[in-house]
């Protein structure tokens, strides 16, 4: 009995010793994997996890996380280049939920956070998805930087022992691209998938719209070139504002101009460039700022423009003309020729029967892009006493410009403009529309039937 007891005791002691040895061996392996000591894989050395052969490059990269919707906006990020080969016999891939990174203090950094995957989706290894057997993919594992020191990356599965690799991070801040948000005219910048250049030099104009609160005010024009560097059609962004030297936002004025503005341009295809004009109200000399902003972009872009008005560069907007001078009215180029013919109204049904009429040759060219005509409602005649005269369409007239049909773009109409004679003196033809500033043609009648001269002749 005593012999049997001793045998059982020896067996028990042997089992305890084996158990102790086994635990000691597992602990060393665990320390090696978790602490970077001998016994586990190292950076640059292939290892297997869940049917995948993985190699982590020791050559780390450095960048910053940019997202206006995240509390981590602006945080520094390092990334580990990784190569993954599917050595399984079915489709497989590396998932972020099976990877964790610990800071030098031993705190998990959630390297596979959804916002990192979203921000770096084009290069994240986790965005690759499953691959077929034998296929190799490359990508990066992105990690929020905490501090310099020894980090641990751990790979875990439900069925296998965790693998942990220690690596050292000495963050290279000089390798992180500087974010430039302020530019001047002539410099090129990228914003919302487009490259923009606001060119140096200004051109000037004056608002001519009687319905605008800014009628008569000056504006300057910026030439802007945009180039689509994205992989889909794109256009000029909505979020562009112009600020005056005093910091106040300028009103939008291109609605009041008969000119195209780049803000109204259509989208362009990838790789295509387009140059247009950006109009801005002039409120004084100084530094103006064009600000590009977008809910999807991390930082607003500002372009500083120095503006100084040279009165000699302002367009001369002439409103008074003489006979034989050509002017533009309602996209019609008009010349009233000083070659008057005298006629008498012969219409017993008219209260103007027997009155003298001056008939002027008139040339009208359509310089617009749609059919147009000169309407009698747009032209008023004032006699020497300043009182408006009747607009004439009278019996016996061979032609009348107001009775002509529409004129096609680029076409020219040669016709006659009839003016009721109301004695010698200065006559005024007023051309007006609901939007444009009025234009006046002024001429002086010397005597009945002996000729007509313009207002500058004595």
Secondary structure, 3 states (H helix, E strand, C coil): CHHHHHHHHHHHHHHHHHHHHHHHHHHHHHHHHHHCCCCCCCCCCCEEECCEEEEECCCCEEEECCCCCCCCCCCEEEEEEEEEEECCCCCECCCHHHEEEECCCCCECCCCCHHHHHHCCCCEHHHCCCECCCCEEEEEEEEECCCCEEEEEEECCCCCCCEEEEEEECCCHHHCCCCCCEEECCCEEEECCEEEEECCCCEEEECCCCCCCCCCCEEEEEEEEEEECCCCCECCCCCEEEECCCCCECCCCHHHCCCCCHHHCCCECCCCEEEEEEEEECCCCEEEEEEECCCCCCCCEEEEEEECCCHHHCCCCCCEECCCCEEEECCEEEEECCCCEEEECCCCCCCCCCCEEEEEEEEEEECCCCCECCCHHHEEEECCCCCEECCCCCCCCCCCHHHCCCECCCCEEEEEEEEECCCCEEEEEEECCCCCCCEEEEEEECCCCCCEEECCCC
